[in-house]
Amino acid sequence: MPPQQPQQRRGTTARSEEARALERARDLPNSRTATDVDTLRRAFADHLQYSQGKDEHTATALDRYFAVAYSVRDRMMRRWIQTQQAYYKQDAKRVYYLSLEFLMGKALENNLLNVGLYDGMRSALSDLGLDLADLLSQEPDAGLGNGGLGRLAACFLDSLATLSIPAYGYGIRYEFGIFDQEIRNGYQVERPEEWLRFGSAWEIPRPDATVPVSIYGRTEHYVDEKGKLRVRWVDARHVLGMPYDVPIAGFGNSTVNTLRLWRARASQELDLADFNAGDYLSAVEDKDLSENISKVLYPNDLTVMGKELRLQQQYFFVCCSIHDIVNRHLKMHDGFGSFPDKVAIQMNDTHPAIAVAELMRVLVDEQGLEWDEAWEIARATFGYTNHTLMPEALERWSVDLFGRVLPRHLEIVYEINRRFIDGVRAERKADDGAISRMSVIEEGPTKQVRMANLAVVGSHSVNGVAALHTELLKRELFRDFHALWPEKFNNKTNGVTPRRWLLQANPGLAKSITEVIGPEWLTDATQLRRLEPLAEDAGFRRLFRSVKRDNKARLAEIVRAENGITLDLDSIFDVQVKRIHEYKRQLLDVLRVASEYLRLKEDRSYDPYPRTYLFGGKAAPGYAMAKWIIKLVNSVADVVNHDVDVKGRVTVAFLRNYRVSLAERIFPAAEVSEQISTAGKEASGTGNMKFALNGALTIGTLDGANVEIREEVGAENFFLFGLTVEQVAALKKRGYDPWEWYRNDRRIKQVLDALASGVFSPGEPGLFRPIVDSLLNGGDPYLVLADFAAYCACQEEVEKAYRDPEHWTRMAILNVARTGKFSSDRTIREYAEEIWNVPPVRVG
């Protein structure tokens, strides 16, 4: 959010007088944005009247929410402007975080806490007979992300501001975010998520900073007046990118950073000639095609049109962002000699990888730099974070599609690849097999552009997001690149912000922690270690259990309202919430629940500790097996919850429409955290960190960040089961036959036979045949059956531990005390010091 350029031809004296006048105004006591209760009450009343046009008789709860939000935003504005001024005055190096997803959730409560207004605003509203909590519920979730990737980006923005790191987030202002999930007859049904239906209190439109974006067309090669070979991109279709800025407040400081989200607009609103000729549809066709780019988060890319729109989305936001970054740099510097010293661009996964080619296009085609100079600048500027170990999840674009949408960029990618391969061959650093694997262009029946390879070649840093994940990147996924450039690779274990995921989500526990160790943990999560001795304090253990029970009651009320199920607060709350995917193995969890039910029906003397199984998560619209798993969970729940023989001993619920605000209720209430992915498949996970931070004990495999969580909290405070990465590889190498497990394990055979025969689908006996077939005839790719017996045995250990409440509480307290490493503040500090070389800039 740079200062506006002065009007042309205005004299220096006039500008100086304006600047001095504004400075004097800023230095005056500002009663309008004071933070005492009386002024906050007046601010609320003013916004209700002047911003919403309502009085106390006509105002709705939504009007009152907006009045509160605008009052808070007013108090962030001065800090926001001061932050940008500080960055300009100090000519600070800035971080630009490019992410196609930002799963922000709700902003009001987070902003109230971060800028220190929560108690004051609650008091001001209470004086008016209003409850702040009621107004907080009016805000929709900003669901601009699918899951962990987008939520991680949101946590990073919070930490960047809290650590006073000069930073900007760049993404897309999707009109419709991640879909709202309904459950009809047990099946997932997607509905549009209209988070902008009533507008957003937090965004500031910046039409003056609109950026032109070209797509399609062709290239022309020509020689300029200096005899230099140049390239023009011609006959392109043009789209405009209009930025909307969202303030991101740091906790307990004066820093307010910027999240800039781009909205696609047509380069002209309508074709007047077509309109005058009476062809209205043709007149607005270009407008609709252009604005579709920012319409919906991640279209289904199973069709050619879906893939094309997704590529358009990626280039659109990258083009706008690179344009913005370059313009900001040129306002302060002549040329690009200092560009890597002033700019650090981090690509969050492969979605923004086209930025490598786009920066090269800008530097070479628009700014006239020689290729070699531009390439050195680009490589020194970019960092790449990888978020997946599965080769099939790494983005590839067919050369035909890529060249049709981005003809100039395909030429640049080919040139990058040619020079890279020539250099490797000249230095004899790799054989032909390695060169083929590292090539940015994948040869084959359908030639493809490998975006991950482009990101690695075009970056000075490549990082994984957990220690195990990074080792697997170096050893397997990018082994050839690691052999070539070992110095590029580093680990940055993910983290979550303790402000959102403990202070805001679990105020009872946060207050208890602050009372015994002070508030320093909020910005230095390693201080949580001081809780360790309190695990032996009987009084603190009682308090801890009381807070947990209150949180369980709060979640139980949501389940009663949404699912019509009454939960037993004395039962174990066993929770698995995350995106539905086969590798995350919700199927392993629900098969065990079904097996437990069958065991209870078969053996009336079997008396397990009462347990409540809670599931939640969304399946990608085109992911058939994930949708079958959701249906199975709901069908098992329907059978189990209506069977009087097991009532009070097993309860199952699927929590629909899993989102950030619902997660804030789930994590504090959970007692068992299910982190059971197949070893070697989960890059990191962040839900596992949020559960542990809130005192849930993990049952999990040695996968992703589970490895480091177990190291931190202690093996004795973690329930471990399952095959390791090495054992998974060995089993698959010698030949994995799921039928062998089916024939040799009575429980597996019993539960799969029950699924196939319709025990959990009365009236539709073959309904779950696709799930059974995927396990037995489809090869069970995620080794559900191979880990089933170990998982069941480990769950018995969980139950045994829970039967001793004092012992369980000690374990839970130690989980909270020892998860300080998993603060996103630590992660961002490592990025800033070891990749970006960006120091903090104190504001105010």
N, C-alpha and C positions, 0 to 999 in steps of 0.2 A: 504494500500500500504506500507507494512513494508519494512525496509531496507533489501537488499539482504544479505543472510548469506555469510560470507567470505569463500573462497575456503578452503577445508580441508587441514590441516597441515601447513597453512601459519602462519608464526611466528607473535607474538604480535608486535614486532618492525616494521615489514613490514606493518601491519595493521595501526599502529599508524602513520607511515610516510605518508601512503595514506590518512588517515583522516586529518592530518595537511595540506597536500598539497591541498586537496579538500576544506578545510576551508579557506585557503589563497585565493584560486581561487574564492570562493564565495564572499569574502570580497572585491575583486578588483572591481573598477568601471566597470560595465558590459554594454559596449556600444551596444552589440548585442541585449540586451533586454531592452534597455532604452525606454522611453515612449514619447520622444519628436517627433514632426511631421517628422523631417528629418529621424530619425531612423525608425519610423514606415513605411515611404515610402520605405526605403531601405529593410526593412524586407519583405514587400509585394513583391517587385521586386525579391528578393532572392528566396522566396517560389514559385513564379510564374515560375522561371527558374529551380531551383534545386529540388523542390518537385513535381511540375506539369510538368516540362519539356517543357514549352511553353515560347514564347516571346510575345511581344505586338501585333504581326501580327497574330499569330495562337491561342492565348488564347481565350477561350469562357467565357461567364459570369460565368459558373460553375467553371472553372479554377480560375477565379479571386475571386470567393467566397471562395474557398479552400485556396487560398493564404492569404486572410484576416483572415480566421479562424485559420490557422496554426500560423499566426503572433500573434494572441491573445492567443492561447494556449501556445506558447513559454513563454509568460509573466505570465502565470498562473503556469508553471511548478515549478519554484523555490519556490513559495508560497506553492504549493502542497507538495513538499518534506519537506519543513520547518514545515508544519502543522503536518505531520506524525512524524517527529523527535520530535516535541514539545510534542506530545501525549506519545511517548516512554520515553522521558527524565523525564516527570512528572508522568509516570505510571498512566495516567489518566483513570478514569472509562469511558467506551465508551458505546454509545447507538447504537444498531443494529436494524434498522427498516426493518422488513420483509414484503414485499408487492408483490403480484403477478402482480401488475400494477403500472407503473410510466408513467403518461401521460405528458411527458416533453415538447412537442411542439418544437419550434425552440430554439436553444441555443445561436447563435452568438450575437444577439442584447442584450439579457439578460446578457451575459458575458461581452460585451463591457461596459454596464452600471455598472455592479457590480464591475468591476476592474478599472473603471474610465478612459476608453480608448475611449469612444464613440466620443467625440468632436475631439480628436486628430486624430483618424482614419478617420473620415469624412473629416477633413482638408487635411490629407495626400492623400486620394483618389481624392479629389477635385482638388488638384494640378496636378493630372495625368489625369484630365478630366473624372473622374469616379464618379458615384453617389452611395454612400453607400446603399441607399434604394433599388436600383436595384439589388445589390449583396445580400442583406438580403433576397430578394424574392426567391433566388435560393435554399435556404436551405429547405429540406423537413421537415415536422413535424415528430418528433419521437413519434409516436402514440402507445406507449406501454401500453395502457389502454383503457377501454371502456367508462369511463365518470368520474363522480365526485370522486370516490374512488382513481383512479389513478392520477387525477389532484391534489387532496388534498395531496397525497404523494409527488408530485413534489413541491408544495408550502412548505411543511414541510422541504424538503431538503434545500430549499433556506433559510428558517428561521433558521434551525439548524446551517448552516454555518455563517449566519449573526450574530447570537448570540454567535458564537465561541463555540458551543457545540461539543465535540468530538463525531462524529457520522459517521456511514456508512449506506447507503441504500443497500439492497440486493433484486434482482429480476431476471427476465429472459430476455435475449437478444433475443427477438422474431425476427426471420428473416422477418416475415410479421406481422405488427402491426394491429391495428383496421382497418377493411376493408375501402377502398375508396367507397363512396356511389355515385352511379349514379342514376339519375331519368329518366326512360324511360316510356313515355306515362303515367306519374304520379306515376309509381310504383318504389319502391326501388330495385336497382340491385347492388349486392356486387361485387367488384373487389379487387384483391389482392393489399395490400398497401406495395409497395416495397421501404421502406424508406432507405434500405441499397443498393439500386441498384448501386449507385456510391461511396459507402463506407461512413464512418462517420469521420469527422475531429476531433471528440472529444474523441473517445474511444482509449484506449491503451490495446492491447492484452497482457495477462499475462500467456503464456503457461507453465511457470515454476511453476505456482500455480494451475495446473489442479488437480481436485479432482475425485477419483473413486466413482461411485454410483452403488449400487446393487438393482436390482428389481427381482421379481419372486423367484423361487427356493423353498427351504424348510428349516426347522430348525432341528438341532440335539441337544439333551440334553445329557450332559456327566459330569463326575466328573473329575476335574483337579488333578494335582499332589499334591495339598494341601487338597484334599478331598472336594473341594467346587463345588457345582452344577453350571455348566456353560452352555451356549447356543452358538451354532455355526449356522451361516446362510450359507447354502451350496447350490450348484447347481444353483446359481443365474445367471441372465444375467447382464452383466456389461456395464455401460455407463460412459463416462468421462464428467466432467463439466469443461469447460475452461472459466476463468473469463476475462471479458473486463471491464476495469476501466474507469469511466467518471468523470472528475473533476467538483466539485460543488463549485463555488466561492461565498463567502459571500459578502455582499454589504458594501463597504467602510472599509474593514478590510483586514488582510492578510490571513485569513483562507480559505483554499480550501479543502473541504471534498471529500469523495469518494462515488460514486454510483457504486457498483460492480454488473454487469449483467452476468449471466451464460449462456453459449452456450453448447448444448449437442453435443458430438462427440462420434463416435463409439470407443470401446476399441481397435479395430483393423480396419484398413482402409478397408481391404477386406480379404476374406478367400482364401489364395493362392492355397490351394489344389483344391477347386472348380474351381478357375480361370484356373489353369493348365489343369483341366479336361474338360475345354471348357464351363463350366456352369457359364457364367458371371453374370446372374441375381441372382443366389444363392450366388455368391461371394460377391455381394454388398448389399444383402438383410439386413443383420444385421446392416450395416452402415446406410441404409435408416431408418430402424425401430428406431434406437437409436437417429438419428438426427431429427426425427419428433417431439421429445419432445419439442424442442425449436423453432420449425418451425413457428407456428401460435399462435397468442394470442387467448386464450379461444376457443378451438374447440366447435362446437355445441355438447352439451352433452345429446341430446335427444335420442341418440342411445347408446347401450352398449359400442361400440368401442370409441365413443366420451367421455363417462364417464371415461373409462379406461385411455385414453390419458390425460384427465384433472387431474386425480389422479396422474399419472406419473409426470406431470408437477409440481404439488404441492410438491410431495416428492423430485423430482430432485433438485429444487432450495433450499428447506429446508435442504436437506442432505449436499449439497455443502456449504451452508452458515454456518450451525452448525459446520462442519469440519473446516472451515476457522476461525470461532470465537474461537473454542477450541484451534486450533494451535497457534493463536495469543496470547491467554492467557498463554499457556505453554511456550512460548518463554521468558516470563518475570516472571513466577511464577512456583514453584514446587507444584504440586497438585492442588486441587480444593477448598481448605478451604476458599479462598478469592474470589471465582468466582462471587458470587452475588454482592460483593463489587466493582468489576471491570467490570462487564458485565450487561447491561440491554437490554433485547430483547423485542421489541414491535411487536406484531402480528397485522397487519392491516387487520381486519376482520378474518373470519374463514379459509381463504385459506391457511395460514401457520400453522394452528393448529396442524398439524402432527409433528411440531417442538417439542412439549411436549414429544411425544413418542420417537422421534429421539434423543433428548438430553439424555433421560433416557437410550436408547440403547447404546449410546456412553459411558456414564458414567459407566454403569453396565457391558456391554459386552466387551467393548474395554479397559476401564480404570480400571476395577476391583473394583469399589466402591460397598459398600453394598447398597441395595435398599433404605433403610430409609434415608441414607445420601444423596444419589443421588436425592431422591424425595424432600428433603428440599432445596437442591441447585436449582433444576428446578423451584419449586414454587416461590422461592425468586427472580428468574431471569426474569421470564416471566410476561409481561403485555398484556392484550387483549383488543382491541378496537372493539366494536360491531357497525356495520353500517346498521343494518336492524331491523325493527320491525315485519316483516312478517314471521311467522313460516315457510312458504313454501320456503322462500329464505335462510333459514339456511341449510348449507350443511349436507347431510347425505350420507353415503356410505353403500351399502349392505355389510354384513359381508363376503359373498362369494367373491365379487370383491376385497374388502380390503385385505382379507387373501390371495388371489391368487397373487396380486401385491406386498404386503408387509407382508409376513408371520410372520416375527419376530415382527413387529409392532402391529399386531393383538393380539399376545400373551401379549405384554406389555400393550396395551389398556385394555384387559381383567383384567390384574393384577391391573392396576390403578383403574379400576372400582370396582373390588372386595374389595380392601382395603378401598376405599372411602365409599362404602356402609356399610361395616362392621363397620367402624368408626362411621358413622352416627347412625347406629342401636345401637351400644354399648353406645353411649352418649345420646340416646333417643332424638335426636334433630329434628326428622321429622317422620311423619307417613308413612305407606306403599305407599299411593298415591303420596306423595311428593317424596319419594325415587324413585318410578317408573318414575316420570317425570324428575328427576335429573340424572338418570342413563345414563352413557355414551353409553350403549348399549340399543337400543330401541327394545323391544320384539314385535313380531307381525308376520303376515304371512311371511314377509321378514325381517329378523333381520338386523338392521342397526346400524352403528357407528354414533353417533351424535357429529359432530365436534365442535359445539358451546359449548356443555356441557364439552367436553374434554378441550377446551380452558379455560372455567371458573374454572374447577377443578384444572387445572395445572398452574394457574396464581395467583399472589398476588394482582393484580389490574384488575378490569373490568370497563371500562368506556364507556359511551355513548357520542354522539357528538353534543348534544344540550340539554338544560335544560329539555324540555318536553320529548325528547327521553329517557334521562336517567331515568326520573320519570316513564315512561312507562315500561322501562326495569325492574325496581325494583318492580313495581306494577303488571305487567302482564307477560312479556316474561320470566323473570328469578326470579319470585316472590319467589319460593322455595329456590333458591340459596341466594337471598337477606335475607330471614328470617334466613338462616343458617349462612351467613357471611356478615352482613350489612357493616362491615368495608372495604370490598373489593371494593364496588361500589362507583364510583365518576363520575363527569361530566367534560368533556373537550370540550366545544363548539368549533366547527370548525372555521377556519379562512382562509383568502387568503393573499398572499403576495402583499403589496401595490407597491412593485417595479415592478412586472410583470403587475399587473392589474390596475395601475394608471400611474406610471412613464413611463412605456414602452407602454402600450396600449393607453394612453390618454395624449400624451406629451403637448398638448395645455393647458389642465386643470392643469396638474402637474406644468407646468411653472408658470401659474397664481397663483396657491396656494403658490409656493415657493417665488414668488415675494412679497406676502403680509404677510406671516407668517414665512418665512425662510425654510431651508431644513430639519429641525429636524424631521418633520413628516415621513420622509422616513424610519427611524429606530425607531420611536416612534409615532405610528399612533394616539395615544390619543391627540397629538398636533393639529390634525385636528379640535378639538373643538374650537380653536382660530378663525375659520372661521365663527362661529355663528353670531357675530355682523355684519359681511359683508352681511348677508342675508337682512339687512335693508339698505345697501348701493346701491343706484341706479346705480352708475357707475360699481360696481362689478357685479350686476345682468345683466347689458348689456354685460359685458365681458363674463360672464358665458353663456348667450344665444348665443353669437357669436361663442364661442368654440363648443357648442353643435351643432349649425348649420353646422359648418365645419365638424364635425364628421359625421353628417347625410349625408352630401354631399359625404364624402369619402365612406360611406357604400352604398349610392345610386349608385355610379359608379360601385361597385362590382355587385350589383343587376342588373344593366343595362347590364353589360357584361355577366353575368351568366344566367339571366332569360329573357333578352330582354324586361324588364319592366322599364319604367321611373317613378321614385317616386316623389311625391310632397313633397318638403322639408318643406312646411308649414303645412303638415298634422302631426297628432300625430303618432309617431313611437311606435307601440304597439308590444312587442316582447315576444315570448316564445321559448327559445332554451334550449334544454336538451335532454337526452336520451328519446326515445319514449317509454312510458309505460302507461298502463291504469290508474295506480294510480296517475300519474302526471297530468292526465286529459287534455291532448291536445285536447281530444274529446269535453270537455266542452267549450273550447275556440273556436274551429272551428264550433261547433253547433251554438254558439251565432253569429259568423260572418255570417253564412248561414241565421240565423234568421233576422239579420240586412238587409241582401240583400233582403229577401222576403218582409220585411216591407217597404223598399224603393220602391220596385216594386208595392206594393199594395197601398201605400199612397204617392202620388206624392208631398204632402205638407210637408212630413217628411224631415227635413233638419239637420242631425247630423253634427257635426264638422268633416271635412275630416280626415280619419284615414287610416294608412298603417299598416296592420297586417303581421308580419314577423314570420315565424316558421322555426325551424331547429332542427335536431337531427337524430340519427340513431336508427333503430330498430334491435334488435338481429335477426340474420338470420332465426332462427326457431320460431320467435314470430309472428304468423299469424295476430292477432288483431292489433298489433302495425303497421304492414305493411299496413293493411286496413286503419288505421288512416292517414298514410302518403299519401296514394292514395286519401283519401277524401279531405285532405287539398289541394292537387294539383288539384283535380277536381273542388272544390269550387273556387280556384284561377282562373282556366281556364274559368269558367262561368262568374264570377264577373268581371274579367279584360277585358273581351271582350263584355260586355254589355254596350252600349252607354248610357243607361238610368241612370247608376250609376257611370259613368266615372267621376273621379275627387273627388268622395265622399268616395269610398271604394276601396282599393287596397290590394291584398293578394299575398304573395310570400313565397315559400318554398325554403330556402337557402340550397342547396345540400352540402353534405360532411362536415357537421359541425365538426370542429376541433379547436385546441387551437389557431392557427394563425387567423382563421376566427372569433373566439370569441373575439380576441383582437380588431377587427374592429366593432363588433356588440355592445358590452357593452357600449362603449363611445357614441354610436349614439342613444341608446334606451332612450325612455322617459317614457314608461310604462313597468314595469317588471311583467310578469305573473307568480305568484307562487301559483298555485291554486290546489295543491294536496289535496286529501281527508284527512281530519284531522286524525292524528294518523298513517299515512302511510309513510311520508317522515322523515327519521331520522334527517337530518339537512338541507342539501342543501348548496351549496357554490355559485352557480350562483346568488342566491338572494343577497348575500353579494357583489358580483362584480357589479351587477346592481346598488345597492344603493351607492356604493363607487364612481360610475361614474355619479351620479345625476339622476338616473331613479327612479320614484316613484312606489312603490309596490302595486299591487292589489293582495290580497292573503288571505288564510285561516290561522287559528291559528294552524299551523303545523310546525314541525321541528324548525329551527332557525328563521322562520318568527316571532315567539312569541317574541324572544329576540330583533330582529331587530325593531319590533314595539315599544317595551319598550324603546329602545335607541333613535330612531328618533322621537318618540312622536306619540301617536295615531292619532293626527290631521294631521300628515304627512304620513299616511299609509291608504290605502283603504281596509278595512276589510269586509269580507262577509263570509257566509257559516256556516255550522254546526260545533260545537266544537267536541272534542274527546268524551266527555260525551254524547252529543246529538246524535252522530253517533251510539254509543253503545246502547243508549236507543231506537233509531229508529229501529235498527236491532233486538233488543230484543222483541219489541212488534210486529214485523213483517213488513218488508218494501215491499210495493207493488208498483213497478214503474208504473203499469197501472193506479193507482190512480192519479199520477202526470200527466200522459198523458191525461187522461180524463178531468182533472180540470184546466189545464193550456193551453190556446189557442196557445201560442207561441211554447210550446213543441210539441203539436199535429201537428201544421202547419209544423214545421221544420222536424219532423220525417216522416210525410206523404210525404214531398217533397223528402226526401232521398229515401224512399221506392218506390216512383213513377218514379224516374229517372230524376227529375229536374236538379240534379247535375251530371247526367251521361247520357246525351242525346244519344240515340241509344242503351243503355244498362240499361233498366228500373229497373232491379232487382239487379244491381251491388252492392249496399250498403245494401242489405237486411241483411247480416251477422252483420253489426253494429247495425241496428235497432233491430234485434232479440236479440243481446247481452244485449241491454238495457231493452227491454220489456219482453222478455221470458227468458233471462239469469239472471234475478234478479238484473241487474245494480249494480254489487258488489261495485263499487266505488262511488255510489250515485250521478252520474252526473245529473240526473233529479231532485233529491231532492234539489240540490244547484243551479239549473239553474235560477230560478226567482231572488234569492238573488244576483247572479252574474250579471245578466242583470241590476238590480237596482243599483248595485255598479258601474258598468261601466258608468251609467248616471252621477253618482257623479264625476267620473274621467273626463268626458267631461266637466261638469260644471266648475270644477277647472281649466282645461286647457284653457277655454275661458278667464280667467283672467291671462295673461302672467306674470304680476308682482307677483301675489300670487303664481302661479305655480313655478316660479323661486325661491322664498323664500323657498318653501317646498323642492325643489331639492337641494339647497345649504345646508339646514339643514340636509338632508339625507347624504350628503358627510361629513359634519362636525361631525356627530354623529355616524359614522360607524367605528371609530377607534378601538372599542372593537373587531371587526371582522378581525383583522390582525392575520395572522398565527404566527407572532412573539409572541403575547400574548398566543396563544394556546400552542406553544412549550415551552415557559417559564413555563407554568403551568405543562406540562408533566415533564419537567426537575426537577422542584422543588418538585412536589407532588407525582410523580410516580417513576421516574428514580433515583432521588437523584444524579444528574450529574451536577457539576458546570462547568462554561465556562473555557476554556483554551485559553489564549491570545497567539497569534502567532506573532513573529517579534517584 
